[in-house]
Amino acid sequence: MLKVGVNGFGHIGCLVTRAAFNSGKVDIVSINDSFIDLNYMVYMSQYDSTHGKLYGTVKAKNGNLVINGKSISIFQERDPTDIK
């Protein structure tokens, strides 16, 4: 399985994450967005005005985004090279 980090969780980053979970071929391991907080990421993951509600569970736990039981590390770095 391909491991991917998403840089930016706007409309496109959210759709990429959703598509990765639906495909089962891509493992999202981290998300970096310096503008969107974790609670809004949960909301954006659950609801999309164009693509509808995500089927499954989405929550924030211990500073991570958890989608269908899979924990995703969240970073808020302006420069992605600062992520270890």
JOKA-V395180 format. One record per helix or strand. SS is the DSSP state (@ for helix, = for strand). FROM is the first residue (numbers start at 1). TO is the last residue. Records with the same first field share a line. If there is no record, write none. Layout:
SS = FROM-TO + FROM-TO
//
This chain:
= = 2-7 + 26-32 + 58-61 + 64-67 + 70-75
@ = 11-23 + 38-46 + 80-82
//
